[in-house]
């Protein structure tokens, strides 16, 4: 049995796997058969639907809904009141549970407050989704996107700093000093 904290108002359904060091705060509901890694943090009023898989050190801020079909790798940040969807054309009177689309969020990605991730679109590692953005297509690794519908306006480093590429496609993170290359519209961090 793992060693995690759940506030007395949190609800955790049967069949969940929750990693050691994870904290689940006020009025949150972790539904059946979720797999949650170590050292995750769930703010107030978070809903995690059945079968969701989250890696280690995932930070979920207040009022976030993570619906069935979503997976997040390690070190993902989900900002306050952001939301995932899982059906493209929902109707109250029509059951579309068999049509849930999958969404994957890559390692280290950040999704800003009030952003919406339309289902069936993947977010690359270390991508940065601005507050209020509406994601309607796949987002490449390290991409910076904003707006509704979201559009890419640049690139971000692993440390969350804006990358400024020179004429040769080289950039340096202002925080870490790590080097990046932009080639064929893909960013690669040098070792």
Secondary structure as GFF3:
##gff-version 3
##sequence-region A 1 191
A	DSSP	beta_strand	5	6	.	.	.	ID=ss1
A	DSSP	beta_strand	11	12	.	.	.	ID=ss2
A	DSSP	beta_strand	17	18	.	.	.	ID=ss3
A	DSSP	beta_strand	23	24	.	.	.	ID=ss4
A	DSSP	beta_strand	29	30	.	.	.	ID=ss5
A	DSSP	beta_strand	35	36	.	.	.	ID=ss6
A	DSSP	beta_strand	41	42	.	.	.	ID=ss7
A	DSSP	beta_strand	47	48	.	.	.	ID=ss8
A	DSSP	beta_strand	53	54	.	.	.	ID=ss9
A	DSSP	beta_strand	59	60	.	.	.	ID=ss10
A	DSSP	beta_strand	65	66	.	.	.	ID=ss11
A	DSSP	beta_strand	70	72	.	.	.	ID=ss12
A	DSSP	beta_strand	77	78	.	.	.	ID=ss13
A	DSSP	beta_strand	83	84	.	.	.	ID=ss14
A	DSSP	three_ten_helix	97	99	.	.	.	ID=ss15
A	DSSP	beta_strand	103	105	.	.	.	ID=ss16
A	DSSP	beta_strand	110	111	.	.	.	ID=ss17
A	DSSP	beta_strand	116	117	.	.	.	ID=ss18
A	DSSP	beta_strand	128	129	.	.	.	ID=ss19
A	DSSP	beta_strand	134	135	.	.	.	ID=ss20
A	DSSP	beta_strand	143	146	.	.	.	ID=ss21
A	DSSP	beta_strand	151	156	.	.	.	ID=ss22
A	DSSP	beta_strand	162	163	.	.	.	ID=ss23
A	DSSP	beta_strand	170	172	.	.	.	ID=ss24
A	DSSP	beta_strand	179	183	.	.	.	ID=ss25
A	DSSP	beta_strand	186	189	.	.	.	ID=ss26
###
